[in-house]
Amino acid sequence: MGNEQSAAYEGPPEILDGRDVRAIVKYMKSRECRKVFVMLGAGVSTAAGIPDFRTPGTGLYSNLERLNLPYPEAVFEISYFAENPIPCRWKTTYIRLCLT
């Protein structure tokens, strides 16, 4: 799964006037557009300056090591937060600092 090649759809746009950002913006501003759903990958956040999770030294997981978590993902689990909220608060502060 995930290794299949997909072909670009070459038919006419069914809703948009074209296949560019202007057509998307025009549609989003129209009365026909009522809801917008966007799916993005991890590259969007790193391009915006938010550190990734896995890069040694700068990634979020590397910086969580000093919190002595049982495993890195624990900081994202509500059950761990219920037992020990301090590391979870640190994560939020860390991300905020990276955005400023």
URWOSUL-V107972 format. One record per helix or strand. SS is the DSSP state (h for helix, s for strand). FROM is the first residue (numbers start at 1). LEN is the number of residues. If there is no record, write none. Layout:
SS/FROM/LEN, SS/FROM/LEN
This chain:
h/21/9, h/42/6, h/60/8, h/72/5, h/78/6, h/86/14
